[in-house]
Amino acid sequence: MKLFSSSAEPMNIIPESELILNKDSSVYHLNLQPEHIADTIITVGDPGRVHKITQYFDDIDFEMNKREFITQTGKINNKRVTVISSGMGTDNVEILMTELDALVNIDLKKRRLKEKQKSLNIIRIGTSGSLQGDIPIDSHVVNKAAVGLDTLMCFYHLPQSEQENRITSSLQKKLNLPFQPYCVSGSAELKTQFAADMIEGNAVTCPGFYAPQGRRLRFEPKIGNLINELNHFHEHDFWLTNFEMETAGYYALGRLMGHQMLSLNAIVANRITNQFSKDAEKTIDALIKKVLERL
C-alpha cells in the first residue's frame, strides 16, 4: 500500500487532508469512532431500512445520523451488530467501506496503519431486479459474484483472476463500452452461513437506475438492447442474474481491504417478464429475518 508523505512528515503518517477527522476525532462522513461499530455489519442502501432491521434487536446502544449514512449498533441474541445505510451507488459504497476500514485498521490518533489488520464481516441486504425469466419476483438471491458497469475500479489496482478478466473483457466488447468492467466474487464463508438455501447468482452493478439499467422514459438509452444483451450474456457457466447498484463496489473493496463481504437480494422486479412485486416490503422483511436468524 502506498502511504502519503511530505517533506515535513514521516512516511507512515497519513496527512489530515487524506484522512479527514471531525473535531470529536470521528471519521469525516460517517461521524463514527472505532467503539461505535461491531465486527459484524449489515448494510442497506435506503436509510429508512436501518430501523426495519434494528426493530428486531434486543437493545440499541448507539445511533448516529449523518447525511445518508444512518448507523445503529446494538445486540440481538447477545451478539453485537451494526446496521448502516450507504445511500445508492458505488460512490457512496467507497466512502462507507473506506471509513469503516479506517475505523478498524488505522490508529486515528497517530494517523498510522495498525500493525495487525482486522477483517470485518459485512452483509448487504438489498433489493434487485431479476435478469432471468426463471428467477421469480419475491425470491431471495445470493450473489456469488458481481460485475461492475461503473468506473470505480478504474481508480484502484484490483487484482482479478484470469476468468474474471475473460468475463469482463467479453462483456466490454458485447456492450461496446469505453472501459473494461470488473468482476469480483463474494465471501464463500458468509455464503455458507447466510445463504445456503437461496438462489445463487451473479449481479450486474450499474451506475444508475434508468438508462444504465435499460429503462426508457423520455429518452432512448444509448445501449437500446441492454436487457436482452445481459439476459443472454454468459461466459461458459457464468450467467448474469440480477440488476442493482452497489454489490460489485462492495465486493471489490472487500477484496482490496481484506473484509468478508456478501450481498443478499430481495427480488422485487423481473425485467424479462416485466413484473413488479405486489408486496415488496414483505419480501424484504423475510430476507431481514433470515439474516438475523443466522447471525
VOTITI-184788 format. One record per atom (N, C-alpha, C): x, y, z. Coordinates in steps of 0.2 Angstrom, whole numbers, plus 5000, padded with zeros to 4 digits. Layout:
N
XYZ;...
***
This chain:
295
500449945000;500050005000;500450065000;500350114996;500750174995;500450225001;500950245005;500750295010;500950365008;500550415011;500650485009;501250515013;501550565010;502150595014;502250665011;502550705015;502850775013;503550785016;503850835014;504550845017;504450855025;503950875027;503850885035;503550835039;503450775035;503150715039;503450655038;503450605043;503750545042;503350505036;503650455033;503250415028;502650385030;502650365036;502050325038;501450365042;501550425041;500950475044;500450495038;499850485039;499350495034;499150575036;499250615031;499050685032;498350705033;498150755036;497550775038;497050785032;497350805026;496950815020;496750755017;497050695019;496950625016;496450585020;496550595027;496150555032;495850615036;495250635034;494950695037;494550675043;494650705049;494350685055;493950745057;493350735061;492950785064;493250815070;493050865073;493350885079;493350835085;492850795085;492750745090;493250675088;493650685083;494050635081;493650575077;493050585075;492650535072;492850545064;492750485060;492950495053;492450545050;492650575044;492350635042;491550625040;491450575035;490750565033;490250525037;490550475040;490150435044;490050455051;490450505054;490450535060;490450475066;490850425065;490950365069;491650365072;491650335078;492350325081;492350245082;492950215083;493050145082;492550105087;492450135093;492050095098;491250095096;491150135091;490450135088;490150085084;490650045081;490449985077;490649915079;490249875077;490349805079;490849765073;491049705075;491449665070;490949645064;490349635065;489849615060;489449675059;489349685052;489049745050;488549725044;487949755045;487449745040;487349815036;487349815030;487249875026;486649875022;486349935021;485749945017;485850005013;485550015007;485550075003;485150125006;484450105008;483950155010;484050175017;484150235019;484250255026;483650225031;483050235027;482450215031;482450135033;482850095029;482850025031;483250005037;483650055039;484050035045;483550015051;483050055052;482650045058;482249975057;482149965050;481749905049;482149835051;482749845051;483149795054;483249795062;483449855064;483549855071;482949855076;482349855073;481749845077;481749775080;482149735077;482149665080;482749655085;483149705086;483649705091;483349705098;483749675102;483549675109;483749745113;484249775110;484349845113;484849875108;484849945108;485249985104;485650035108;486350025108;486750065112;487050125109;486950135102;487250185099;486950205092;486850275091;486550295085;486850355082;486950355076;487250425073;486850435066;486650495065;486350515058;486750565055;487050555050;487450595046;487450585038;487150635035;486950635028;486550575027;486750535022;486350475020;486550415024;487150425029;487450375032;487050365039;486550325040;486250315047;486550255050;486750255056;487050205059;486750185066;486650125067;486350105074;486750035075;486950035082;487349975084;486949955090;486849885091;486549855097;486649785097;486249745101;486349675102;485649645100;485749585097;485249535095;485549465097;485149435101;485349365104;486049365107;486149425110;486849435114;487449445109;487249455103;487849475098;487749545096;488349575096;488349655094;488449655087;487949695084;487949705077;487849785075;488149805070;488049875067;487649865061;487149915060;486749925054;486849995052;487049995045;487250065042;486950075035;486750135033;486550145027;487050175023;487050165016;487550195012;487250245007;486650245006;486350285000;486450234994;486350264988;486350224982;487050244978;487250184975;487850194971;488550174974;488950154970;489650134972;490050194974;489950254972;490250314975;490150314983;489550304985;489450304992;489750244995;489750184992;489950124995;490750134996;491050174992;491850184993;491950224999;491550275000;491550315006;491450275012;490950235012;490750195018;491250145019;491450105014;491950055015;492650075018;492850135015;493550165016;493550185024;492950225026;492950245033;492850195038;492450145036;492450085041;493050055041;493450045036;494150015036;494550055040;494550125040;494950165044;494850155051;494250145053;494050135060;494350075063;494450025059;494749965062;495549955061;495749985055;496449965053;496950025053;496650085055;497150145056;497050175063;497650185066;497650225073;497450295071;496850315073;496650385071;497050435075;497250425081;497650475084;498350485081;498650425080;499350435077;499350435070;498750425066;498750435059;499250385056;499250325058;499650275055;499250205055;499450165050;499150095049;499350055055;498850015058;498949975063;499449915061;499849885065;500249835063;499849765061;499349755065;498849695064;498249725061;498049695055;497449715052;496849675053;496249705054;495649675056;495249665050;494849605050;494349595044;493649595047;493249635044;492549645046;492149595042;491549575045;491049535041;490549585040;490449595033;489949645031;489449605026;488749615028;488249585024;487749635021;487749645015;487249695012;486549655011;486049695013;485349675012;485049725007;484949705001;484649754996;484149724992;483849774988;483349754983;483649754976;483349714972;483649704965;483149674960;483249684954;482849664948;483149604945;482749554943;482949494940;483149504933;483649474930;483849474923;483649414920;483449364923;483249304920;482549284922;482149264917;481449244917;481249194923;481749154924;481649094929;481849114936;482049174937;482149194944;481549244946;481049214950;480449254951;480549314956;480049354955;479949414960;479849374967;479949414972;479849394979;480349334981;480849314977;481349264979;481949304982;482449264985;483049294988;483649264984;484049314982;484649294978;485249314982;485749264982;486449274985;486849284979;487249334979;487749354973;488449314975;488549264971;489249234971;489749284969;489549324964;490049374961;489649424958;489949484957;489649544954;490149574949;489749604943;490149634938;489949704939;490449754939;490349824940;490349854933;489849884931;489749934925;489950004926;490150014932;490350084934;491150084934;491350144935;492150154934;492550164940;492250144946;492550154952;493250114952;493350054949;493950024949;494450044944;494250094940;494750124936;495250164940;495150174947;495550214951;495850174956;495850114956;496150064961;496550014957;497049984960;497349924957;497049864960;496549834957;496149774959;496449714956;496649664960;496849604957;496249564955;496349534949;495749494946;496049434943;495649374944;495849314941;495849314933;496149264930;496049254923;495349254921;494949214924;494249204922;493849274923;494049304928;493649374929;493849424924;494449424922;494649464916;494349444910;494249374909;493949354902;493249374902;492849374908;492149394908;492049464907;492549504910;492449574909;492649604902;493149574900;493349594893;492849574888;492549514888;492049494884;491449534884;491249554891;490649604892;490749674889;491349694890;491549764887;491449764879;491649704876;491549704869;490849694867;490449654870;489749644869;489349714869;489549754875;489149814876;489449874873;490049864870;490449924866;490549974871;490849954877;490950004882;491650034881;491750104883;492450134883;492850114888;492650074893;493150044898;492949974900;493449944903;493349874905;492949864911;492449834912;492049824919;492549784923;492349774929;492749724934;492249674937;492549624939;492149564941;492449534948;492149534953;492349514959;491949464963;492149414966;491749364970;491649384977;491149364980;490949374987;491249324992;491149334998;491449285003;491049215003;491449165002;491149095002;490949075009;491349105014;491249085021;490549115023;490449175021;489749205023;489249175019;489349155013;488849125009;488549065012;489049025015;488848965018;488448975024;488649025028;488249045034;487549075033;487449115028;486849155027;486449135022;486649105017;486349095010;486349025007;486448975011;486448905008;485848885004;485248915006;484648895003;484348944999;484748994997;484549054992;484749034985;484449064980;484649064973;485249094972;485749054969;486449084968;486449124961;486749184961;486849214955;487349264955;487449304950;487949354949;487649414947;487749474951;487449534950;487849574944;487449624942;487649674937;487549744941;488149774943;488049834947;488149894942;487649934942;487549994937;487650054940;487850104936;488050174939;487350224939;486850194938;486150224938;485550184938;485050204939;484350164939;484050164932;484050214928;483650214922;484050194916;484350234912;484650214906;485250164908;485650164913;486150114914;485850044916;485150044917;484849984918;484349964913;484350004907;483949994901;483250014901;483150064906;482450094906;482350154902;481750154899;481650214894;481050254897;481150314898;480550364900;480550414894;480850464895;480850514889;481450504884;481950474886;482550474882;482750394880;482950394874;483150324872;483850304875;483950254878;484650234881;485150224875;485750244876;486250234871;486350154869;486250114874;486350044873;485550014873;485250024867;484550014867;484349944869;484749894868;484549824869;484949794875;485049834880;485449814886;485149754889;484549754891;484249704894;484349634891;484149634884;484249574880;485049554880;485449604880;486149584879;486449554886;486149574892;486349554898;486049484900;485449484897;485049424898;485349364895;485649374889;485949314885;486749304886;487049354890;487749354890;487949304895;488449264893;488749214898;489449194895;489849174900;490549154899;490549084902;490549034898;490448964900;489848964904;489948944911;489348934915;489248994920;489549054918;489449114922;488849154918;488349164921;487749204919;487549264923;487349314921;487149374925;486349364927;486249374933;485549354936;485149414938;485449474940;485049524943;485449594943;485049644942;485249714942;485249744949;485749784951;485749834956;486249884956;486449924961;486849974961;487449984966;487549924969;488149934974;488549874975;488349814973;488749754975;489449744973;489549764967;490249754964;490749804967;490449864969;490949904973;491049874980;490549844983;490749814990;491249754989;491149714984;491549654983;492249674981;492349724977;492949744975;493349774981;493049824985;493349854990;493449804996;493049754997;493149705002;493749665000;493849644994;494449614992;495049654993;495049714991;495649754992;495849765000;495349775004;495449795011;495449735015;495249675013;495349615017;494749595021;494149625019;493549615023;493149555020;492749525024;492249475021;491649505019;491449495013;490849535011;490349495007;489749505008;489149465005;488549505003;488349494997;487749534995;487149484994;486549504998;485949464998;485449514995;485049484990;484549524987;483849504987;483349544989;482649534988;482449554981;482249504977;482049514970;481349544970;481349614968;480649644968;480349664961;480849644956;480549654949;480849604945;480549584939;480849544934;480849584928;481449594925;481549644919;481349604913;481349534913;481149494907;480449494907;480049474912;479349464912;478949534913;479349584915;479049654916;478549654922;478749614927;478349614933;478649644939;478249674944;478449704950;478149674956;478449664961;478149634967;477549674970;477049634972;476449664974;476549684982;477049654985;477149674992;477949664993;478249714990;479049714991;479249714998;478949755002;479149765009;479149695013;478649655011;478549585014;479149545012;479349545006;479949505003;480649535007;480649595007;481249625011;481249605018;480749605021;480649595029;480849515030;480649475025;480849405025;481549395025;481849435021;482649425020;482949455026;482749505029;483049535035;482949485041;482449445041;482349395047;482749335046;482849315039;483349265038;484049275040;484249335039;484949365040;485049365048;484549395051;484649405059;484549335062;484249285060;484149215062;484849185062;485249205057;485849165055;486449195057;486449255061;487049285064;487449245068;
***
